[in-house]
Amino acid sequence: MSDTKARTAEQIEADIAATRLRLASTVDELVDRANPKNVLERQVEQAKSQVFDEHGQLRTQKIAAVAGAVVGVIGVLLVIRRLVGRR
């Protein structure tokens, strides 16, 4: 606390101004991150990175795995529908 008393008014004002600048920068960054357009762009890039590798080539193993899972789920649903329909 004694350190605070040793500071001049100009030093305190300079600290406040610096803090305001940091806060303004942080708020601007948060606004930019929360902007729906930027959120959408990040999501699209993330989705593309799941389908394409760093060289722009399709990740066929992942695509095949997802396609297999979709076919499996559809197959299970068809079997359930057929079993329920027999009653």
Helices and strands as residue ranges (DSSP letters): H 2-5, H 9-34, H 36-51, H 60-85
